[in-house]
Amino acid sequence: SEDLAILGLSGLKSSREFLLAFTAMAPTPILLDISHLLPETKKGLDEECFNAIWEFVKPNLKPISDVRSAKDYRLHIAEIFTRQMLKELL
């Protein structure tokens, strides 16, 4: 049997970079550097900051509809997971 993901998301925050990696959202995994969208003095995640990040991330995601999930559902879940990942890392 197989175990296929609807969406995979991982995040990395270091002193020099902030990366998000998505799987099952395009033909190959996507690695995005969002460091330039986060002011160094900012603590936590506000709505304005999240919207700027999401507007950068969303056009890079190219999900498909298949038997596991619809394209719109994958995008919706990606937005929720991205918000949660950012909250945990910030």
C-alpha positions, 0 to 999 in steps of 0.5 A: 500500500502507499501513503501519499501526502495531501500536503507537506510543509517544513520550515527553517529559521536561522540567524541568516535565513527563513525557509519554507519547503512544500511537498505535494504542491507542485511536480517537485518540492518547492523551497522558498526563502522568505527572509526578505519579508520579515523585518529583523525587529519583528516579534511574532506574526501579525496579519499584515506580515502573514498576508505579505508572506502568503502573497509571495508563497501562493503564486509559487504553489502549483497544486493539482486535483487528484483522487487524494484532494482537490486543488482548492482544498490543497491551497486552503490547507497550505494557507492554514499550515503556513500560518501555523508554521510561521506562528511556531517559528516566530 
